[in-house]
Amino acid sequence: MKVIKRMVRRLLPAPVDNVVRRALQVRRLSRVPAQAADVSRLPKAEEISLLELFEDDGIADEWDRTRRQVGEVFEYENKWQAVDTGVRRALWYLVRRWKPRRVLEIGTLVGASTLHIAMALKTCGHVDTPPSRLVTVDLNDVNDPVRRPWKRHRVSASPQEMLARLDCANLVEFVVASSLDYLAGREAEFDFVFVDHAASADVVYREIPLALTALCPGGHLLMHAYYPDGKPLHPGGVVAPGPHLAVRRLRRQGVGLAGLPLGPLPWPTEIGSSNHITSLALLVRE
Ligand SMILES: C[S@@+](CC[C@H](N)C(=O)[O-])C[C@H]1O[C@@H](n2cnc3c(N)ncnc32)[C@H](O)[C@@H]1O
């Protein structure tokens, strides 16, 4: 039934699909009991300078080297469901800038984002906090040697294997779990949490409060697939409504939380494209 529904949805034009998707998620979200959320660990919007976040600061050459190194193990073009080339660069810049000791990523898939976070962590210079500095969580075993899920995305090696080739395997811990289970049971705190699973609003709504408690004070919580006001980023574009609807409900409850979109990026979201708009957004305290 699920497969048939998905096939029918694929035939719908994007604006119709957006309306259907949103309506379904609003209904599912309305069934979740109200959650409390403590935003005290988040930075305020005015503490973040979007211009400074991606300032060059002489690291463009280092980025070019990183991109070439990653390109030797990972076919670099945009891939279905993985973060685009613009987001990969943005993640690398953010980790270089913030120098977090512990990062949590939710949504590993083929590891496009994982590789870039790990490569940036390698240069952060915190050598005293082994064994893992990036925990990456996915519902599925992304390194399963039997199913080899990376093949479906035209990637030639598992995330684990690519990290080993880039000499970063010791920095990353893979966890197979739902974000909600992981966050509810985790012991560590993180100074950077990156959520990239485009899950539905009912999941994101329960996940944000848990992620907020997993943050160190002043830590950063970055969402992908955040569509401000639930609108497409381009005319006729598709919207993943989950993060926006979840934040909207928390705000309506009086939680002082807002999404701060990071777009447009200083670079395109795809090699050769003129599009710089990204769906990355930081969650900030109001
Ligand atoms: C958009 S992809 C992530 C792409 C990845 N960051 C990359 O760049 O290759 C979303 C991933 O999130 C996983 N996922 C979806 N819902 C999840 C949840 N509630 N908890 C953990 N993982 C989830 C999916 O299995 C999928 O692999």
PDBQT file of the ligand as one rigid body, heavy atoms in Angstrom, charges set to zero:
ROOT
HETATM    1  C1  LIG A 301      18.352  12.781   3.522  1.00  0.00    +0.000 C 
HETATM    2  S1  LIG A 301      19.103  11.273   3.997  1.00  0.00    +0.000 S 
HETATM    3  C2  LIG A 301      20.603  11.784   4.762  1.00  0.00    +0.000 C 
HETATM    4  C3  LIG A 301      21.671  12.158   3.746  1.00  0.00    +0.000 C 
HETATM    5  C4  LIG A 301      23.052  12.181   4.347  1.00  0.00    +0.000 C 
HETATM    6  N1  LIG A 301      23.185  13.224   5.335  1.00  0.00    +0.000 N 
HETATM    7  C5  LIG A 301      24.085  12.364   3.253  1.00  0.00    +0.000 C 
HETATM    8  O1  LIG A 301      24.520  13.487   3.015  1.00  0.00    +0.000 OA
HETATM    9  O2  LIG A 301      24.442  11.352   2.627  1.00  0.00    +0.000 OA
HETATM   10  C6  LIG A 301      18.100  10.842   5.348  1.00  0.00    +0.000 C 
HETATM   11  C7  LIG A 301      18.560   9.617   6.157  1.00  0.00    +0.000 C 
HETATM   12  O3  LIG A 301      17.918   9.694   7.421  1.00  0.00    +0.000 OA
HETATM   13  C8  LIG A 301      17.514   8.422   7.846  1.00  0.00    +0.000 C 
HETATM   14  N2  LIG A 301      16.386   8.643   8.772  1.00  0.00    +0.000 N 
HETATM   15  C9  LIG A 301      15.103   8.988   8.472  1.00  0.00    +0.000 A 
HETATM   16  N3  LIG A 301      14.397   9.154   9.598  1.00  0.00    +0.000 NA
HETATM   17  C10 LIG A 301      15.245   8.925  10.630  1.00  0.00    +0.000 A 
HETATM   18  C11 LIG A 301      15.114   8.942  12.037  1.00  0.00    +0.000 A 
HETATM   19  N4  LIG A 301      13.945   9.238  12.615  1.00  0.00    +0.000 N 
HETATM   20  N5  LIG A 301      16.189   8.634  12.793  1.00  0.00    +0.000 NA
HETATM   21  C12 LIG A 301      17.379   8.333  12.227  1.00  0.00    +0.000 A 
HETATM   22  N6  LIG A 301      17.571   8.304  10.880  1.00  0.00    +0.000 NA
HETATM   23  C13 LIG A 301      16.530   8.603  10.103  1.00  0.00    +0.000 A 
HETATM   24  C14 LIG A 301      17.161   7.692   6.578  1.00  0.00    +0.000 C 
HETATM   25  O4  LIG A 301      17.294   6.293   6.782  1.00  0.00    +0.000 OA
HETATM   26  C15 LIG A 301      18.161   8.280   5.573  1.00  0.00    +0.000 C 
HETATM   27  O5  LIG A 301      19.288   7.449   5.466  1.00  0.00    +0.000 OA
ENDROOT
TORSDOF 0
